[in-house]
Amino acid sequence: MELDVRGLICPMPVLKTKKALEDLANGERLTVIGDYKPALENIKRFAENHGYKVVSIEEYENIFKVVIEK
C-alpha cells in the first residue's frame, strides 16, 4: 500500500500513517511518501514506538519515502 502525504504538515502525516497501518494485515508493508522533512523523523519514531518495522528510508531532494512493515 502507498500513502502520499506530500503537502501536509505535522501532525497529519503521522495521523494518516497510523490510520493506514491499522488497515493493513500483519506482514504487509506501507510506503509513505512525503515532502515535509520533520514528518520523516516523526513517522519513523511513531512506527518504532508502536512495534512496526521501518524497512527502509530513502531521501531525494525534497521528498522522502519510508517503508514500514506491520
C-alpha positions in Angstrom: 0.0 0.0 0.0 1.2 3.5 -0.7 0.3 6.7 1.2 1.1 10.1 -0.2 1.3 12.8 2.4 3.0 15.4 0.3 1.8 18.9 1.1 0.8 18.0 4.6 2.5 19.2 7.8 2.5 17.5 11.2 0.6 16.0 12.8 -1.3 15.0 9.7 1.4 12.8 8.1 1.7 10.8 11.3 -2.1 10.5 11.8 -2.6 9.3 8.2 0.3 6.8 8.6 -1.3 5.5 11.8 -4.7 5.0 10.1 -3.2 3.3 7.1 -1.2 0.9 9.3 -4.3 0.0 11.2 -5.9 -1.1 7.9 -3.1 -3.4 7.0 -2.7 -7.1 7.8 0.3 -8.3 9.8 3.3 -8.6 7.4 2.0 -6.1 4.9 4.1 -3.1 4.0 3.1 0.6 3.8 5.2 3.1 1.7 4.8 6.7 2.9 5.9 9.4 0.6 6.2 13.0 1.9 7.9 16.3 1.5 7.7 17.8 5.0 11.1 17.0 6.4 10.1 17.0 10.2 7.4 14.4 9.4 10.1 11.9 8.3 11.5 11.6 11.8 8.1 11.7 13.4 6.8 8.9 11.2 9.9 6.8 11.9 9.6 7.4 15.7 5.9 6.6 15.7 6.5 3.3 13.8 9.3 2.2 16.0 7.5 3.1 19.2 4.4 1.1 18.2 6.2 -2.1 17.2 6.3 -1.6 13.5 9.4 -2.3 11.5 11.0 0.5 9.4 12.3 -1.4 6.5 13.9 1.4 4.6 14.1 5.2 4.3 15.1 7.0 1.1 15.6 10.7 0.7 15.7 12.6 -2.5 15.9 16.4 -2.9 12.7 17.4 -1.2 11.0 14.0 -1.0 11.2 11.1 1.4 10.0 7.6 1.2 9.6 5.4 4.3 8.7 1.7 4.0 7.1 0.3 7.2 6.1 -3.3 7.8 3.2 -4.1 10.1 
